Amino acid sequence: MNPDFRKRLLQGDLLTGTIISLSCPQIAELLSRSGFDWLFIDGEHGCLSAGEIQLLLQAAQPRCPCVVRVAANHEAAIKQALDIGADGIIAPLVNDADTASRVVACAKYPPLGQRSVGIARAQGYGASFAEYVSRANADTAVIIQVEHVDAVANIASILDVSGVDGVFIGPYDLSASMGKPGKIQDADVQHHIQTVRLACLKHRMALGIFGVDAAAVVPFIEQGYTLNAVGMDTLMLEQSARRVLSELKSGTRR
């Protein structure tokens, strides 16, 4: 576990990451060497098992902190991601304060929460058990995803939950919950996003979002977003391949 990630998150440092959705440890290793501040491992929409996520963590750490978006905001998923060594979790579909409180409790050992005690990779398979348990509560980042109109309505009470370290906005799911799937530039969708943004700024809460490329993310940084995921493994691979091929074909026509 990298203790600096949560510390930097809480102090508002600009943290730029990218999404990993493929079960290829070599990709995680390469991206961890590329200078990203963190890696977003997608255990929700990516077709990744817990074992595959652990291999990604082993390939990327300790060079680069890794946060796992868990498949669901349930105890088993949160516990498993942390036990295999994630530096933090992103919990999807947190729509109210009760859910946010439950997520925090699942991610923290007693007395701060109810995370069960087991022996796995995070605890050095037992060799560093006491050391890990003593610092896990302080070092584990808990980020909740706001991606539903109900979460926007409840954002003030969600942000009051002790132990929530950051908010990651899911604009596509948010638009779908409003009956406007994919229309993230719609005025109503943008209004809801701005409602969450302003609430987070008021609470001095770390705020993140996804952008397909650097051009998409720059405006978010200018608006105060500090936890950003730019691109993803599949997009970067395809875009790079297309760019190289286009350059090659252009060169042969001269």
N, C-alpha and C positions, 0 to 999 in steps of 0.2 A: 504494500500500500504506500502511495506517495502522499505524505502529510502536507505537502505544499499545495496540492490541488484545491482542497477545501479552503485553506487559508487564503489563497489567491482569489478564489471565488467570492469569499465573504468580504474581502477588502476592495473588491470592485475592479480587479485587474482585467484587462482585455484578454480574453481567452479564445483563441481561434482553433477549431477542430474540424474534423470531417467524419462522415459516416462510413462505417464498415458494415456491409451486409452479406459479404461472401465468406464462406468457411475456408479461407485460405490463409494460414498463418504467415506465409511469405508476404502477402499484401499488408498485413498488420505490421510486420517487421519493417517493410519498406516505408510505410507511412509514418511509423514511429521515428524514423531517421530523417524525416523531411522537414522537421522544425515545427510541427503542429504542437500547440499547448496541451491538447487532449484529443482523445479518440472516442467517438460515439459509436458503440457497438450495438447494433439494432437487433435485440432479441424479441422484438414485437412483430415487426413486418418482415425482417429477414428470416430466411429458412435455416436458423441456427439452433442447434441443440445446446444443452448446457456443456457437454463435453467439448463441442466445437468452439464455444465461447471461451472456455478455459484455455484451449490451445492458442486462441487469438491473444488472450491476456499474457500468456507465457512468452509469446513472440514479441509483444510490444513493450512490456514492462521490464525493467524499471525506467527505460528511456523516456516513456511517455505515459502519463496517467490515462486510464481507461474508465469510462463510465458506461454502464450497461443499461439500455432501455429494456426494462423487463417486459415479459409478455402480457402481464396483467398486474394490477395494483394489489396483489394478494400476497399473503405471508410467505407461501412456499417459493414463489418466484423471486421475491426480494431476498429471502434468506439464502437461496441457492446462488444468486448472482454475487452476493457478498462473500459467501463461503468459498467460492472459486477464485476470489481475489480482486473483484472490481474495486476501484477507488471511490465509486459512488453509484447511485442508481438514478434513473429517470423513470418515474412512475406515470404510466399513461392514464388518461381519463379521470383526473382528480377534479370532481365537480363541486365538492363542498368541503367545509372545514372538518367534518367527521372523517371523511375519507383521507384528507391530508394528515390528520392526527394518527389514523391507523397506519398509514404508510411510514410515518416517522417512528412509531412504536415498533414496527416490524424491522426497521433498520438499525435500531439502537438496543444495546444490551441493558438489562436492569442496572440501576434504578430508573434510567431515562426511558426505557422501552421494554419490549417483551421479546426481543430477538433471542431465539433459542441458541444454546451453546453446543457446538459440534466441533469436530476435528476434520479439517479439510485443507486445501491448498493455502487459504488465507492465513491459517494458523501454523503454517510450516509443517502441515501434517502431524502436528502435535509438538514439534521441536521448539517452536516459538509461541506456544499457546498463551502463556501468561502475558508475554509482552504484547501480543496482538490484542488480546481482550482489554488490556489496560489502556490502549490508545485508540481502539476502534471507534468509540463514540465521538472522539474529538476529530478524527481524521476522515470519517466516512461522510461523503457529500450526499445530501438528499435533495433531489430536484424533482419538482412535480410538473406534469405537463397540463397546460390549460388548452383544451381543444374542443370545448363544447360551450354552447350558449349558456348553459346552467352555471358553468364555472365562471364565466364573465359576470353573471349576476351575483355570484357569491365571492367575488375576488377579494373584497375587503376582509371578510372573515377568514378566508383561506390564508391570506398573508399574515394574519394574527397568530397562526399556529406556530408555536415554538418548535424549532428544529427543522423547519423548511428553509433550505439554504438558497434555493433558486427556482425560477419559473421558466419553463421552456414553452413557448407558444407553438401550437400546431395549427397553422392557418388553414390547411386543406380540410382537416376534420372539422375545424370550427365552421368553415363555410358550409360543409355538408350538414352540420347540425342546424344550420339556419335555412336549410332547403335550397342552398345555392352551391352545390358541390363543385369545387375547383375554381369558383369565381372569387378569388382572394382579393382582387382589386375592386370588387363591388363596394359601394359607399357604406352600406350597412356593416359588411364584414370588416372593412377598414376602421369603422367607428368602434367596433368591439375590440379590435386589436389595440387601438389607441387607448381605450378604457383600461385594458390590462397594463399597457405600458406606463401610463400615468400613475396608476395605483402602485406599481412596482417601484417607480422612481420616488414616489412619496414615502414608501416604506424602506427605501434604500435596499431593495431586494434585487439580487442579481437576476438579469433578464436575458433570455436567449431565444434564438429563432434559427430556422434553416433557410439557406439561400442556395440556389443551384450553382452559382459561380461568384467570383469576387465582386463583379459589378452589382449583383443583387444584394450582397451583404454590406457593402460600403454605406448605403443610406441608413441601414439599421444601426451601424456603429455610430454614425453621426447623431442618431436619436437616443443613444444611451444604452443600447444593447451591448452587453459585455461577454456573453456566453454564446458564441455563434458557431454553427456548423455549416461549413461551405463545401458544397458538392458531396459526392460519395464515390466509393470505389468503382461501382459500375459505370457511373457517368464519366468519371475521369478517364477510365480505360477506353471507353468508346470515343470520347471527345479527342483524346490524344491520338488514337488510331486514325480517326477521320482527318485530323489536322496533318499528321505525317503523310498520309496518302494523298491529300489535297496538294500539299507542298511538292510532293514527288511528281504528281501528274502535271502540275503547273510548270515545274522545271523542265520536264521532257518536251513541252510544247514550244519552248523558246528556240 
